[in-house]
Amino acid sequence: MSVFISYHRADTEYRRMMESILTSHNIDYYAVPEDADFTGKHNETIRNYTCSKVKKCDILICLIGCKTYSRPHVDREIHTALKGNVGVRLGIIGVLLPTRSDSLSKASFDTIPVKLIDNKDYVVWSDWHVFQNTIDSLISVAFDRSLDSNIQTNHSNPCMPVKSKIYYEN
């Protein structure tokens, strides 16, 4: 089983903690390294790179912080995970981070990535504070959903546009 960690760079601290959790459970993972230098690279190059990594995984874990919903590259990663039929699409786990002012029981849906909300019955949801203790069952349920032909995914929403052609271009 391998996992792709989708996150906004503002939540790098939680990405590091997620890596430790996955390592302690002997789960292979990939996350774009925090020191990845995309300066001067075209956004399409970055998209192709990250999406190729997503496609090699079984599960996508989306760390949902305060601004994750507005990040085009996270949106594209989720879109890539949802595409395809049973056996091709990835299981998805949405993890609400403690930096948010809400929780699953009172989630503010306007600050959760739209593609996750569009697939709310497919996504496996967790609050950060319970994730570590439930990781094995969350991954199992997400993987099972990815193989369940009775659960359809919606990836018809167009991907968010990027603001420029070059990453970090002013």
C-alpha positions in Angstrom: 0.0 0.0 0.0 1.4 3.4 -0.8 0.1 6.9 0.0 0.3 10.3 -1.6 0.2 13.2 0.9 -1.6 16.2 -0.7 -1.0 19.4 1.3 -0.6 23.1 1.1 2.9 24.3 1.9 1.5 26.3 4.8 0.8 23.0 6.4 4.3 21.5 6.1 4.5 20.9 9.8 1.6 18.5 9.6 3.0 16.9 6.5 6.1 16.1 8.5 4.0 14.6 11.3 2.0 12.6 8.7 5.2 11.2 7.3 6.3 10.0 10.8 2.9 8.4 11.4 3.0 6.6 8.1 6.6 5.5 8.7 5.7 4.1 12.2 3.0 2.0 10.5 5.4 0.8 7.8 3.4 2.5 5.0 5.2 3.8 1.9 4.3 7.3 1.0 5.2 10.2 -1.3 4.9 13.9 -0.6 6.4 16.8 -2.6 9.4 17.7 -0.5 9.3 21.0 1.2 12.6 22.0 -0.4 11.4 21.2 -3.9 12.4 24.2 -5.9 9.8 24.9 -8.6 10.8 28.5 -9.1 10.8 29.2 -12.8 9.1 25.9 -13.7 5.9 26.0 -15.7 2.8 25.0 -13.7 2.0 22.3 -16.3 5.5 20.7 -15.6 4.7 20.7 -11.9 1.2 19.2 -12.4 2.6 16.5 -14.6 5.2 15.6 -12.1 2.9 15.5 -9.1 0.1 13.7 -10.9 2.5 11.0 -12.1 3.4 10.5 -8.4 -0.3 10.4 -7.4 -1.0 7.7 -10.1 1.7 5.4 -8.5 -0.2 5.3 -5.2 -3.2 3.5 -3.8 -4.4 6.2 -1.4 -4.4 10.0 -1.3 -4.4 11.7 2.1 -5.4 15.3 1.8 -4.3 17.4 4.8 -7.0 20.1 5.0 -5.8 23.3 6.6 -7.3 26.8 6.4 -6.3 27.5 2.8 -6.1 24.0 1.2 -9.3 24.6 -0.6 -7.8 27.4 -2.7 -4.7 25.6 -3.9 -4.8 24.6 -7.6 -2.1 21.9 -7.3 -4.0 20.2 -4.4 -7.2 20.4 -6.5 -5.4 18.7 -9.5 -4.0 16.0 -7.2 -7.5 15.2 -5.9 -8.9 15.2 -9.4 -6.2 12.7 -10.5 -7.0 10.5 -7.6 -10.7 10.4 -8.4 -10.2 9.7 -12.1 -10.7 6.2 -13.5 -12.8 3.2 -12.8 -12.6 0.7 -10.0 -9.0 -0.4 -9.7 -7.6 2.8 -11.2 -9.0 5.5 -8.9 -7.4 6.0 -5.5 -9.0 5.8 -2.1 -9.1 9.2 -0.5 -8.8 10.3 3.1 -9.6 13.9 4.1 -7.9 14.9 7.4 -9.0 18.2 9.0 -6.1 19.9 10.7 -6.2 21.5 14.1 -5.3 24.9 12.4 -8.9 25.1 11.3 -11.5 26.6 13.5 -13.9 23.7 12.9 -14.0 19.9 13.1 -15.8 17.1 11.2 -18.9 17.5 13.5 -19.2 21.1 12.5 -17.3 21.4 9.3 -17.2 24.6 7.3 -17.8 23.2 3.9 -16.8 26.4 2.0 -13.2 25.9 3.2 -12.8 22.2 2.2 -11.7 21.4 -1.4 -14.7 21.3 -3.7 -13.7 17.9 -5.2 -13.8 16.3 -1.7 -17.2 17.8 -1.0 -18.5 16.6 -4.4 -17.4 13.1 -3.3 -18.2 13.3 0.4 -19.6 9.8 0.5 -16.5 8.3 -1.2 -13.9 10.2 0.9 -13.0 8.7 4.3 -13.0 11.6 6.8 -11.0 12.2 10.0 -10.0 14.9 12.4 -6.2 15.1 12.9 -6.4 14.3 16.6 -7.9 10.8 16.0 -6.0 10.0 12.8 -2.9 8.3 14.3 -5.0 5.9 16.3 -7.3 5.0 13.4 -4.9 5.1 10.4 -5.0 1.4 9.6 -8.8 1.3 9.5 -9.1 4.6 7.6 -6.7 3.3 4.9 -8.5 0.0 4.8 -11.9 1.6 4.3 -10.5 4.1 1.7 -8.9 1.3 -0.3 -12.1 -0.8 -0.1 -14.2 2.2 -1.4 -11.8 2.5 -4.3 -12.6 -1.0 -5.3 -16.4 -0.8 -4.7 -18.2 -0.5 -8.1 -21.3 0.6 -6.2 -19.6 3.8 -5.2 -19.2 6.3 -8.0 -16.8 9.2 -8.0 -17.5 12.6 -9.4 -14.5 14.3 -11.1 -16.5 16.3 -13.6 -15.7 19.7 -11.9 -13.0 21.4 -14.0 -9.7 21.8 -12.3 -8.9 25.2 -10.7 -6.9 27.5 -13.0 -3.4 28.5 -12.0 -2.7 32.2 -11.7 0.4 32.3 -13.9 2.3 30.1 -16.3 5.5 30.0 -14.1 5.4 28.9 -10.5 6.0 31.8 -8.1 6.0 34.3 -11.0 4.9 37.8 -10.0 
